[in-house]
Amino acid sequence: MENISRENVVAGGPAGSPQDQIRRYSIPAGLSPEEKFEHWRSWYGSAIDAPVRLEKTEKLVRPGFNPTALSLDGPGFSLVDVTNEPASCYWNGDPHPSDWLVYFRTSCDKFSFSGRSEAVSPGTVRFFDLSLPGNFYAPAGLSAVRVHFDRGLLGLDDRSVRRLQGLADIRENPIMCGLILPALSGWQRRGIAQEMQRLQPVVRSMMTALVSSLLETTADPADLKLARIAAIKKFVRKNFRNRALTVDEVVAYSFLSRRALYYLFEDEGLQVSGHIRALRTLEALELLAEATAWKRSLTDIAGASGFTSLQAMRRAIREFTGLSLRDAQEKPDLLRIRSAELRKRTEL
């Protein structure tokens, strides 16, 4: 039997609006270097929802000063993705901070965490506390994603929050590296702003699982449900091309019984077996749509997609698209439409 790739699964066990959207920041054209800095300073202070002030690191702002940022806003949850120009950042402390987690893509020599100044390396993930005074120097190109999350949604008391903020780099935590970091690394994909209503409770569940793991406390299985579903879907997505992947393999990975796995997915559009077949079908459709598909046998395409036989691929294509295999081969425009519809159903 082929090896199934395994990662840690979450242990244990709606809130958007049509106005939620990605805001893309860039400095307007026609400003002087000094005006560029003032514009960036104003945007930065408002975007991270805290009394933060930026200061110039040099007397003169260089003409090429051009920081960029993206932000995604939702109720009780937002992301700010920033690439800085050189600046010093200061804050005096906020009694109601909204910052929660910071993922650094690049390094920073000095950053203040809960009043302690430390260096951070690329990939570092830390809880960030704006309730205490702090500062950092942002070199050119400093890139970070900041997750702002309403801590009240997690039901944490002050002592738990302080424990989390006192932790060092948490990137090696299995839930952090297996679920949350991939989400932070690829959050800018198309259409995500329209998915905030579904995304927010998933992120809340992931955060609950992360906090429970870090504090070594139990959490309500209902609060972990969406995080567990996300972990299982990620496992399936990583392994669906392997013909050895079956529901039994997912049961073993998740430490759930078949019945528990069924009930975990009862509100999802597809059960686990259906999700596996859907991903294999999507892979087959994409291989059939390639310009060089005529060079490959249909049996080869079926095997490369994870199907155990050509007949299994035929049935799955009919099940998920309503098309015969011949239609899928001979009607490229219809194939693209059906592939797009199926891709939406299988997205994590």
Disulfide bonds with the S-S distance in Angstrom:
none
